[in-house]
């Protein structure tokens, strides 16, 4: 696989990454509330999920998933349910009653918990999304042949991961300035409300997704 092939794939992947989707909105929710490190933890989750989908593509499982109506239906419903659950949690956070804030854990422990949660949210948002498998199954044959080394698949997955890292890192650094505004309860309620509605919309859209 030559450099021109990789660059062509990067161009296609870039169009996918920069288009509005759950990943961008997850970053937009995470960074103002939890900071840059949590945003990068989101990206770590994205990348880990890409390699899972890449591995499934090599093993042929992704093809089976797309070809089997029952498997595709179950998988997309699980992914849709997770996105809707994120939305519901955000809405609950937006409308929960104000109370006295109590310190239940050291700051270091809270930061670790936030990073772990951010990573899992990024990972599950992508690993449960059949659109990633569909993208790989549609794109890979355009850039690699069946006779190519399977390692080439992971080279393209790595290219996709790097595009995500660059694009969402730029988002993180832009959004990190907004974190200064996130101390207000009104801003948090607004952000959680918008995030909740958007993720419920994405989940609903995924639930209606048809196989192509």
C-alpha positions in Angstrom: 0.0 0.0 0.0 1.6 3.3 -1.1 1.5 6.7 0.3 -1.1 8.0 -2.3 -3.5 5.3 -1.2 -3.1 6.3 2.5 -3.6 9.9 1.6 -6.7 9.2 -0.4 -8.1 7.2 2.6 -7.2 10.1 4.9 -9.2 12.5 2.7 -12.3 10.2 2.9 -11.9 9.7 6.6 -11.5 13.4 7.2 -14.9 14.1 5.6 -16.4 11.5 7.9 -14.7 12.9 11.0 -15.5 16.5 10.5 -19.1 15.9 9.8 -21.4 16.5 12.8 -21.9 13.3 14.8 -22.0 11.9 18.4 -18.2 12.1 18.8 -18.1 15.9 18.3 -21.0 16.5 20.6 -19.5 14.2 23.2 -16.3 16.2 23.1 -18.3 19.4 23.3 -20.1 18.2 26.4 -17.0 16.7 28.1 -14.4 19.5 27.8 -16.3 22.5 29.2 -17.5 20.4 32.2 -14.5 18.2 33.0 -11.5 19.7 31.2 -9.0 18.9 28.5 -7.7 15.6 29.9 -11.3 14.2 29.9 -11.6 15.2 26.3 -8.4 13.4 25.4 -9.8 10.4 27.3 -12.9 10.5 25.0 -10.5 10.4 22.0 -8.7 7.4 23.5 -12.0 5.7 23.7 -12.8 6.5 20.1 -9.4 5.1 18.9 -9.8 1.9 21.0 -13.2 1.3 19.4 -11.8 1.8 15.9 -9.2 -0.9 16.4 -12.0 -3.2 17.7 -14.0 -2.5 14.5 -10.8 -3.0 12.4 -10.2 -6.4 14.0 -13.8 -7.4 13.4 -13.4 -6.4 9.8 -10.3 -8.6 9.4 -12.0 -11.5 11.0 -15.1 -11.1 8.8 -17.4 -10.5 11.7 -18.3 -7.0 10.6 -19.4 -8.4 7.2 -21.6 -11.0 9.0 -23.1 -8.2 11.1 -24.1 -6.1 8.1 -25.3 -9.1 6.1 -27.4 -10.6 8.9 -30.7 -8.6 9.4 -31.2 -10.0 12.9 -27.6 -9.2 14.1 -27.6 -5.8 12.5 -31.0 -5.0 14.1 -29.9 -6.1 17.6 -26.5 -4.3 17.3 -28.0 -1.0 16.2 -30.7 -1.1 18.9 -28.0 -1.6 21.6 -26.0 1.3 20.1 -29.1 3.5 19.9 -30.1 2.6 23.4 -26.7 3.7 24.7 -26.8 7.0 22.9 -30.3 7.7 24.2 -29.2 6.7 27.7 -26.4 9.3 27.5 -29.0 11.8 26.5 -31.3 10.9 29.3 -28.5 11.1 31.9 -27.6 14.6 30.6 -31.2 15.8 30.8 -31.5 14.4 34.3 -28.3 16.2 35.3 -29.8 19.4 33.8 -33.0 19.2 35.7 -32.0 17.7 39.0 -32.7 19.7 42.1 -30.0 21.9 43.5 -28.5 20.5 46.7 -25.7 21.0 49.1 -22.5 19.9 47.5 -20.7 17.4 49.7 -17.1 16.2 49.3 -17.4 12.4 48.9 -14.0 11.7 47.5 -10.5 13.2 47.1 -10.0 15.4 44.0 -7.4 12.9 42.6 -9.9 10.0 42.8 -12.6 12.1 41.2 -10.3 13.0 38.3 -9.4 9.4 37.7 -13.1 8.5 37.8 -13.9 11.3 35.3 -11.1 10.1 33.0 -12.3 6.5 33.2 -15.9 7.6 32.5 -14.8 9.8 29.6 -12.8 6.9 28.0 -15.7 4.5 28.4 -18.2 7.0 26.9 -15.9 7.5 23.9 -15.3 3.8 23.5 -19.0 2.7 23.9 -20.3 5.5 21.7 -18.2 4.1 18.8 -17.9 0.4 19.5 -21.7 0.1 19.6 -22.1 2.1 16.5 -22.6 -0.1 13.4 -21.9 3.0 11.2 -18.2 2.5 12.0 -18.2 -1.1 10.7 -20.2 0.0 7.7 -17.7 2.7 6.9 -14.8 0.3 7.1 -16.5 -2.3 5.1 -17.4 0.2 2.4 -14.0 2.0 2.4 -11.5 -0.7 2.8 -12.1 -2.5 -0.5 -11.6 0.8 -2.3 -8.0 1.1 -0.9 -6.8 -2.5 -0.3 -7.4 -5.8 -2.1 -8.4 -9.1 -0.6 -4.8 -10.4 -1.2 -3.2 -7.6 0.7 -1.6 -8.1 4.1 -4.2 -7.8 6.8 -1.8 -5.4 8.5 -2.8 -2.9 5.9 -6.3 -2.8 7.4 -4.7 -1.6 10.7 -2.6 0.9 8.8 -5.9 2.5 7.6 -7.4 2.3 11.0 -4.4 4.1 12.4 -4.8 6.8 9.7 -8.4 7.2 10.7 -7.4 7.4 14.4 -4.8 10.1 13.6 -7.4 12.2 11.8 -9.6 11.9 14.8 -6.8 12.8 17.1 -5.9 15.9 15.1 -9.4 17.2 14.5 -10.7 16.6 18.1 -7.5 17.9 19.7 -8.2 21.2 17.9 -11.8 21.1 19.2 -10.5 20.4 22.8 -8.1 23.3 22.8 -10.8 25.6 21.5 -13.4 24.3 24.0 -11.0 24.4 26.9 -11.5 28.2 27.0 -15.2 27.7 27.5 -14.5 25.7 30.7 -14.0 29.0 32.5 -17.7 29.6 31.9 -18.8 26.2 33.0 -18.6 27.0 36.7 -22.1 28.5 36.6 -25.0 26.3 37.3 -27.0 27.9 34.5 -24.3 27.1 31.9 -24.1 23.5 33.1 -27.9 23.1 32.9 -27.9 24.6 29.4 -25.1 22.4 28.2 -26.6 19.2 29.6 -30.0 20.1 28.2 -28.6 20.6 24.7 -26.4 17.5 24.9 -29.3 15.4 26.1 -31.6 16.4 23.3 -28.8 15.9 20.7 -27.9 12.4 21.9 -31.5 11.3 22.1 -31.8 12.5 18.5 -28.7 10.6 17.4 -29.9 7.5 19.2 -33.3 7.7 17.6 -31.7 8.2 14.1 -29.5 5.2 14.7 -32.5 3.1 15.7 -34.1 3.9 12.3 -30.9 3.1 10.4 -31.3 0.7 7.5 -28.7 -1.7 6.2 -27.1 -0.5 2.9 
